[in-house]
Amino acid sequence: MTAGGGPVVETTYGPVRGTDDGTATKWSGIRYAAAPLGELRWRAPQPPARWSEVADASGAGPVCPQITDPRLPIDLGGRQGEDSLVLNVWAPAGTQAGDTKPVMVWVHGGAYVLGSGSQPLYDGAVMAAEGDAVIVTLNYRLGPFGFLDLSEFNGQPAAKGMRFDTNLGLRDVLFALRWVRDNIAGFGGDPDRVTLFGESAGGGIVTTLLTCPAAEGLFGAAIAQSSPATSVYAADRSRAVAAQYLGRLGIDRDEVARLADTPMPALLAAAKDVFDEVPRQTPGLLAFAPVVDGDVVPDYPVASARAGRSHPVPLIIGTNEHEATVFRWMKSPLMPITPGALRSMFNAIAAEQPGLQLPTEAQITSAYAGLRPKAIGLGLARDIGFRMPTLWYAEGHSAVAPVYLYRFDFTTPMLRLLRLGAAHATELPYVWGNLVAGPKDPTFKLGGLKHGRGVSCRVRRRWVNFAATGEPSGAAGEPVWRPYRRDDRATLLIDKQDKTVADLDRDLHAAWGSQILNFR
């Protein structure tokens, strides 16, 4: 239905009016949950109040309040505000309710503390129009609002009746997925063909939800790009971070109810301090991340996948060739790259889990033979943070459903000049088809745009075909992407020319082994 110049869809909470530019129809800032204000700041998402007047969905809604980093200037696509549990929908122009197009639901990355579903990079118009799919991007709570375990205070006098739920960022995504299940048919999508996809922290949410009982039936396929799948911790560790956070705020344990009305600038300043401090104290550890709470997350996701307890849905999973270089370039403490930081991380893991067999120096030397010392550090950081968790997860999940493993190697002359290469997150413009982020974007200043467009076309075709059929097929003449099997461990190398390689990570498997190395 069209009213007031834009298409109107009736949702379970009320009607929304979007926009149509002739290529794609878009609805922005649709509320999927109540504003998490006051005592709801640390509560599971709640249904919003129903509305009867047509809501304007022509502009981006608020994005989750978050810390900022001048080294990583991100256009969030909207202003920060606590009333941020909103999502965006794109459909090809002319799509009608009941058209049953494949649906792709995006979970953004940002180390669990940054980003939004409204970032211009994630504009879904190209993917929707060219892929004939319905695209959804969403906001979820970040930092302490999404990933701080305060549940030990439940029922205590200090809480004064407040309740603190765990894994709120995950609960937000689950709530949004239920909204998709109940509403997406009105936007032309097929609720029985939903693919959940995400990158970095968003990829971590994907691999975590694949092992969460509450996610069963909410998506039928998944794509995890550069997932930090092992960065999920015990509740005790998160509670220690919570104590650190309260200390930064100057809130005693018997004053925890003050969190309901503590001003936002103070909450964010304390979050920034803790976010920076934790990986400096313990290299390789994140301050804010999902926790094993025995409720939403019953066990460590990689362990669950290895035990055959992940949801049996097809999975695309992979990493980029040079994941760690951007962290070196940013001088970020998030990834341990220097010999001292790596040694500290391995020593801490060994002390925490004395039964683990860490790789020996000889095994490391073999896996990274011929590399300079600094390059070895980058390789170790890449592999402990992203590549090996991906391989461990793929190995487990392949026993219950088809797994398609990839490595993204394409880069541009400018990124090579900057010694970044196929760094963390550099695949995102190609996945979305939004290759140039304005006139100041340096990515293609030294060339590579023609090849980049080809890479983007091929990646988007495979991603959308996967969402439509469960198989990441390419065009005629492109390499066949074989499912991952233990006998050949097929991997699609994505570059100027794609190719399928058997056992690409043989040396890494030999060095790191099959036991899961991570903080608990």
C-alpha positions, -999 to 999 in steps of 0.1 A, spaced: 0 0 0 12 35 -8 2 65 13 16 100 16 41 94 -12 57 62 2 50 25 5 32 16 38 35 -18 55 15 -29 85 38 -45 112 28 -62 144 34 -30 163 19 -5 137 22 8 101 54 22 87 59 43 56 92 41 36 106 55 4 111 43 -32 137 57 -55 128 34 -84 156 10 -78 149 -1 -42 123 5 -16 136 14 19 122 16 54 145 31 79 145 33 117 117 8 123 113 3 160 115 -34 169 117 -31 207 110 -6 234 135 21 242 159 6 268 158 36 292 161 39 329 156 5 346 154 -11 311 190 -2 304 202 -36 315 170 -56 308 162 -79 280 144 -62 251 107 -55 256 80 -51 230 73 -14 221 40 2 226 18 -3 196 11 27 174 -19 34 151 -7 64 130 16 56 101 51 60 114 76 78 92 104 54 82 121 76 57 151 85 78 176 67 100 168 62 136 191 67 166 222 44 170 234 29 202 254 52 224 290 42 220 326 51 227 345 69 198 380 63 185 396 91 165 418 65 148 386 50 134 362 77 122 329 59 114 299 75 98 272 59 120 244 71 97 224 85 126 227 103 159 235 85 191 206 79 215 193 52 239 161 47 219 182 28 193 166 -6 190 156 -1 154 162 -18 120 162 -9 83 147 -29 54 154 -27 17 135 -45 -11 138 -43 -49 115 -16 -63 81 -31 -71 83 -58 -45 49 -67 -30 38 -84 2 39 -121 -2 66 -122 -29 87 -146 -8 121 -132 -17 152 -145 2 159 -124 33 194 -114 46 197 -100 81 230 -81 88 247 -78 122 274 -51 121 308 -54 136 329 -30 158 346 -50 186 312 -51 204 315 -14 212 312 5 178 290 7 148 254 7 136 231 -9 111 227 25 95 263 30 84 263 41 47 287 12 41 257 -11 48 233 5 25 214 -24 12 200 -9 -21 226 -25 -44 224 -60 -28 186 -59 -27 181 -46 -63 207 -67 -80 203 -98 -59 165 -97 -58 165 -101 -21 151 -83 10 179 -69 32 176 -61 69 202 -42 90 198 -37 127 211 -20 158 219 -39 190 232 -26 223 270 -22 225 297 -20 251 285 -21 287 248 -18 276 251 -50 255 278 -71 270 283 -65 308 273 -91 333 256 -74 363 234 -104 371 251 -111 404 232 -81 418 198 -95 410 177 -99 441 202 -80 463 190 -50 483 215 -28 465 196 -33 432 164 -19 447 142 -40 425 162 -35 393 170 -66 372 201 -71 352 199 -95 323 229 -111 306 241 -109 269 218 -80 261 233 -75 227 226 -111 217 190 -108 231 185 -77 210 195 -96 178 173 -125 188 144 -101 193 150 -85 159 151 -119 143 117 -127 158 104 -93 144 117 -105 110 100 -138 113 67 -121 122 68 -92 98 91 -97 68 64 -112 46 47 -78 45 79 -64 29 81 -91 3 105 -114 22 102 -151 29 103 -158 66 113 -194 59 144 -183 40 163 -160 64 201 -158 63 219 -143 93 252 -127 83 277 -105 100 314 -94 102 339 -92 131 319 -88 163 288 -93 141 303 -125 128 310 -135 164 273 -130 172 265 -152 142 287 -181 154 274 -177 189 238 -177 180 244 -208 159 249 -226 192 221 -208 212 189 -228 218 169 -196 217 179 -190 180 165 -223 168 143 -218 138 150 -180 135 173 -184 105 179 -211 80 215 -202 68 244 -182 82 274 -163 70 302 -154 94 329 -130 81 361 -127 103 344 -141 134 363 -139 167 345 -171 176 366 -178 207 361 -144 222 333 -155 245 341 -157 281 330 -171 315 306 -151 335 332 -146 363 355 -128 339 327 -105 328 317 -98 364 353 -88 371 350 -63 342 318 -51 357 335 -44 390 362 -25 371 335 -5 353 316 3 385 349 14 400 355 38 371 321 53 377 327 57 414 296 35 422 300 11 452 285 -23 451 257 -12 474 248 16 450 243 -3 418 208 10 414 224 43 405 231 28 370 195 35 360 200 72 360 237 77 356 243 103 328 253 89 295 286 108 292 298 92 324 288 57 313 306 61 280 337 76 296 340 47 320 334 23 291 362 38 271 386 35 300 378 -1 307 378 -10 269 413 4 266 426 -10 299 416 -46 297 436 -56 266 466 -38 280 464 -57 312 457 -90 295 466 -90 258 441 -108 236 412 -102 259 382 -79 251 364 -60 278 330 -64 264 319 -97 246 293 -124 249 295 -145 281 286 -181 289 256 -174 311 239 -208 311 209 -192 296 212 -175 262 248 -190 258 249 -224 274 286 -232 265 315 -218 245 304 -216 209 334 -233 193 332 -261 219 295 -265 212 301 -266 174 329 -292 179 305 -313 200 278 -312 172 255 -289 191 252 -261 165 220 -256 146 221 -277 114 220 -248 89 243 -242 59 272 -219 68 297 -197 49 326 -188 71 360 -173 64 386 -146 71 408 -121 53 444 -129 44 459 -101 65 434 -96 94 459 -81 119 475 -54 98 448 -28 104 453 -32 142 490 -25 137 482 5 116 458 19 142 482 11 170 453 -7 186 458 -28 217 429 -51 207 452 -76 190 485 -87 205 511 -83 177 544 -76 194 565 -105 208 560 -92 243 522 -90 240 520 -124 223 542 -140 250 520 -124 277 489 -138 261 502 -173 257 515 -173 293 481 -161 306 462 -188 287 487 -215 299 483 -203 335 445 -203 333 443 -237 316 474 -257 325 462 -288 306 465 -271 272 493 -280 248 504 -247 233 522 -247 200 560 -252 204 585 -228 190 595 -254 164 558 -257 152 555 -220 150 587 -217 130 574 -243 106 540 -227 101 555 -192 95 587 -202 78 604 -175 57 586 -146 74 603 -117 91 598 -115 129 572 -87 126 553 -106 100 553 -137 123 537 -116 150 510 -104 126 505 -140 115 502 -153 150 477 -125 159 456 -132 128 455 -169 135 448 -169 172 422 -142 168 404 -151 136 418 -179 113 421 -208 138 388 -201 155 372 -201 120 389 -234 112 380 -250 145 344 -239 141 342 -251 104 355 -285 114 328 -289 140 299 -275 121 306 -295 90 295 -326 108 259 -313 111 255 -291 80 273 -279 48 301 -255 55 317 -233 28 351 -220 39 367 -189 22 397 -166 25 394 -131 11 428 -121 -5 418 -92 -29 435 -59 -22 442 -27 -41 476 -10 -49 469 17 -23 463 -9 5 494 -27 -5 514 6 -4 500 12 31 511 -24 41 476 -33 49 467 -58 21 435 -77 26 431 -64 61 403 -69 86 370 -55 73 384 -47 38 359 -72 22 329 -52 34 326 -28 4 326 -58 -20 300 -77 -1 277 -47 -1 285 -33 -35 293 1 -20 329 3 -32 338 40 -29 329 58 3 329 94 -10 356 114 -28 381 112 1 381 74 1 417 65 -8 412 28 -15 412 30 -53 433 61 -57 461 40 -73 438 18 -93 421 -15 -89 385 -3 -93 378 -24 -124 390 -56 -107 372 -45 -75 339 -43 -93 344 -78 -106 352 -91 -71 321 -74 -57 298 -88 -83 311 -124 -77 309 -121 -39 274 -107 -39 262 -133 -64 275 -161 -42 262 -146 -9 227 -140 -23 225 -173 -41 234 -189 -8 206 -170 9 182 -181 -19 192 -218 -23 216 -228 6 244 -231 -20 269 -203 -28 269 -209 -65 287 -186 -89 281 -178 -126 289 -202 -154 326 -207 -157 334 -196 -121 351 -221 -98 328 -246 -80 329 -239 -43 329 -273 -27 317 -279 8 343 -282 35 352 -318 42 379 -332 65 395 -351 36 402 -321 15 392 -289 35 382 -270 4 386 -233 5 375 -206 -19 403 -180 -24 386 -147 -34 409 -125 -54 411 -110 -89 406 -146 -101 388 -169 -76 400 -204 -72 392 -234 -50 421 -248 -30 424 -280 -11 438 -279 25 450 -243 22 457 -241 59 477 -274 62 506 -257 80 484 -239 104 466 -271 113 499 -288 119 512 -259 141 481 -251 161 464 -285 163 428 -292 170 424 -282 206 408 -248 212 431 -221 225 413 -191 241 407 -173 273 379 -187 294 
